[in-house]
Amino acid sequence: MSVLVAGGAGYIGSHAVRQLIAAGHAPVVVDSLFRGHRQAVPDGVPFYQHDLTETDALAKLMRQHAIECVIHFAALTYVGESVQQPLLYYANNTAGSISLLRAMQAAGIKRLVFSSTAATYGEPDETPITETCRQRPTNPYGWSKWMVERVLQDQAAADPEFAAVALRYFNVAGCAADGSLGEDHTPETHLIPSILLAALGREKKLTIFGDDYPTPDGTCVRDYIHVDDLCAAHLVAMEALEPGRLEAYNLGIGRGYSVREVFDAAEAVVGRKIPVDAGPRRPGDPAVLYADSTKIQRALGWSPRYTDIESIIATAWSWFQAHPNGYGN
Ligand SMILES: NC(=O)c1ccc[n+]([C@@H]2O[C@H](COP(=O)([O-])OP(=O)(O)OC[C@H]3O[C@@H](n4cnc5c(N)ncnc54)[C@H](O)[C@@H]3O)[C@@H](O)[C@H]2O)c1
């Protein structure tokens, strides 16, 4: 299938491109490179540096490559930045997605896989979180994604041929197992890369945001899913798209690890102590977030291959050891 990958030069998108190729699909990448890396896109894959807001250019290349499905990863992803610059997030993530949808409409493309997020649930009433839990984001990033889900639901209701799936990711982690493809964010805000960069001496001393939560060791608990397992779910979801509806699936491994457990596992992987201080809580961080992903397991037969945090961290460590400066730009 000819697949347009929006945001395909980013962390998750670049892993998805590799899997699409391995599965015999023909990916085409669009990315503004605002936060992505041209080097993360394999040679031979058509690449276009466009912003999501360039509707006409997107429609043109969709026609040119006879695109059949769009996988949409392109977004800004920092919660803190979204609180400080909400207009940037609604313009980029929400209005940008509408522009992409308009381009799809102009080019007659009816199939979309959308990167949504556990941030659309906000503070959950219960854990594990199922897809029917109330979606009540607590920051503009989460709202910017929730609004796109809403738009997709309405578009599927309006167009019986339009088929979409929203995949609500929990914490995505790890890198290609051979260390050849990885994660390179500036600034780095994710826990596992920050710990590994600290192990390499590239980050200053780390702080745990709150050690007085009502959890066994007082630190926040999150669900970490390996990027390759996550991308595999996109391929099965793409094949299973049903016209006239928006389907939604959670993607996590279904168990949580505390921040301290992640530090312990990372220390075991890298074989040294990683200095860390405990600091105050960050506003808006729920104590415990982990997914119930049985819906996608039952409906599409997907299941994660990486189910323990150490093996996930080990793949990320391969990347960071081989590329201490990331992609180098
Ligand atoms: N990393 C996670 O743990 C996580 C969790 C939940 C959801 N997600 C979602 O997954 C998707 C990918 O996240 P990631 O971690 O790979 O982020 P990333 O920043 O590495 O990748 C996003 C890519 O999109 C591109 N992009 C952003 N805005 C664009 C625009 N307007 N036009 C064109 N390109 C644009 C960036 O340049 C970047 O290459 C995002 O939609 C994010 O919200 C990620």
The ligand as an SDF file (V2000), in Angstrom:
LIG
                    3D

 44 48  0  0  0  0  0  0  0  0999 V2000
    6.5230    9.8660   22.4230 N   0  0  0  0  0  0  0  0  0  0  0  0
    5.4760    9.5350   23.1980 C   0  0  0  0  0  0  0  0  0  0  0  0
    5.6380    8.9780   24.3010 O   0  0  0  0  0  0  0  0  0  0  0  0
    4.0620    9.8310   22.7260 C   0  0  0  0  0  0  0  0  0  0  0  0
    2.9850    9.5270   23.5910 C   0  0  0  0  0  0  0  0  0  0  0  0
    1.6900    9.7760   23.1560 C   0  0  0  0  0  0  0  0  0  0  0  0
    1.4580   10.2880   21.8900 C   0  0  0  0  0  0  0  0  0  0  0  0
    2.5100   10.5920   21.0640 N   0  0  0  0  0  0  0  0  0  0  0  0
    2.2300   11.1460   19.7490 C   0  0  0  0  0  0  0  0  0  0  0  0
    2.9970   10.4540   18.7770 O   0  0  0  0  0  0  0  0  0  0  0  0
    3.3300   11.3310   17.6950 C   0  0  0  0  0  0  0  0  0  0  0  0
    4.8190   11.2530   17.4000 C   0  0  0  0  0  0  0  0  0  0  0  0
    5.5280   11.6180   18.5740 O   0  0  0  0  0  0  0  0  0  0  0  0
    7.1160   11.5740   18.6450 P   0  0  0  0  0  0  0  0  0  0  0  0
    7.4820   11.2660   20.0500 O   0  0  0  0  0  0  0  0  0  0  0  0
    7.6330   10.7360   17.5560 O   0  0  0  0  0  0  0  0  0  0  0  0
    7.4510   13.1020   18.3920 O   0  0  0  0  0  0  0  0  0  0  0  0
    8.5740   13.7610   17.4390 P   0  0  0  0  0  0  0  0  0  0  0  0
    8.6360   15.1900   17.8060 O   0  0  0  0  0  0  0  0  0  0  0  0
    9.8270   12.9510   17.5050 O   0  0  0  0  0  0  0  0  0  0  0  0
    7.9480   13.5870   15.9960 O   0  0  0  0  0  0  0  0  0  0  0  0
    6.9440   14.4460   15.4980 C   0  0  0  0  0  0  0  0  0  0  0  0
    7.3610   14.8250   14.0790 C   0  0  0  0  0  0  0  0  0  0  0  0
    6.3200   15.6290   13.5260 O   0  0  0  0  0  0  0  0  0  0  0  0
    6.9050   16.7250   12.8590 C   0  0  0  0  0  0  0  0  0  0  0  0
    5.9190   17.8210   12.8710 N   0  0  0  0  0  0  0  0  0  0  0  0
    5.3930   18.4360   13.9500 C   0  0  0  0  0  0  0  0  0  0  0  0
    4.5170   19.3690   13.5540 N   0  0  0  0  0  0  0  0  0  0  0  0
    4.4870   19.3410   12.1890 C   0  0  0  0  0  0  0  0  0  0  0  0
    3.7720   20.0740   11.2090 C   0  0  0  0  0  0  0  0  0  0  0  0
    2.9320   21.0440   11.5400 N   0  0  0  0  0  0  0  0  0  0  0  0
    3.9720   19.7740    9.9050 N   0  0  0  0  0  0  0  0  0  0  0  0
    4.8390   18.7900    9.5430 C   0  0  0  0  0  0  0  0  0  0  0  0
    5.5640   18.0780   10.4270 N   0  0  0  0  0  0  0  0  0  0  0  0
    5.3840   18.3550   11.7500 C   0  0  0  0  0  0  0  0  0  0  0  0
    8.1720   17.0530   13.6330 C   0  0  0  0  0  0  0  0  0  0  0  0
    9.1170   17.7660   12.8710 O   0  0  0  0  0  0  0  0  0  0  0  0
    8.6340   15.6550   14.0530 C   0  0  0  0  0  0  0  0  0  0  0  0
    9.5120   15.1060   13.0850 O   0  0  0  0  0  0  0  0  0  0  0  0
    2.8430   12.7070   18.0920 C   0  0  0  0  0  0  0  0  0  0  0  0
    1.6170   12.9470   17.4440 O   0  0  0  0  0  0  0  0  0  0  0  0
    2.6370   12.5880   19.5970 C   0  0  0  0  0  0  0  0  0  0  0  0
    1.6310   13.4570   20.0520 O   0  0  0  0  0  0  0  0  0  0  0  0
    3.8120   10.3840   21.4700 C   0  0  0  0  0  0  0  0  0  0  0  0
  1  2  1  0
  2  3  2  0
  2  4  1  0
  4  5  1  0
  4 44  2  0
  5  6  2  0
  6  7  1  0
  7  8  2  0
  8  9  1  0
  8 44  1  0
  9 10  1  0
  9 42  1  0
 10 11  1  0
 11 12  1  0
 11 40  1  0
 12 13  1  0
 13 14  1  0
 14 15  2  0
 14 16  1  0
 14 17  1  0
 17 18  1  0
 18 19  2  0
 18 20  1  0
 18 21  1  0
 21 22  1  0
 22 23  1  0
 23 24  1  0
 23 38  1  0
 24 25  1  0
 25 26  1  0
 25 36  1  0
 26 27  1  0
 26 35  1  0
 27 28  2  0
 28 29  1  0
 29 30  1  0
 29 35  2  0
 30 31  1  0
 30 32  2  0
 32 33  1  0
 33 34  2  0
 34 35  1  0
 36 37  1  0
 36 38  1  0
 38 39  1  0
 40 41  1  0
 40 42  1  0
 42 43  1  0
M  CHG  2   8   1  16  -1
M  END
$$$$
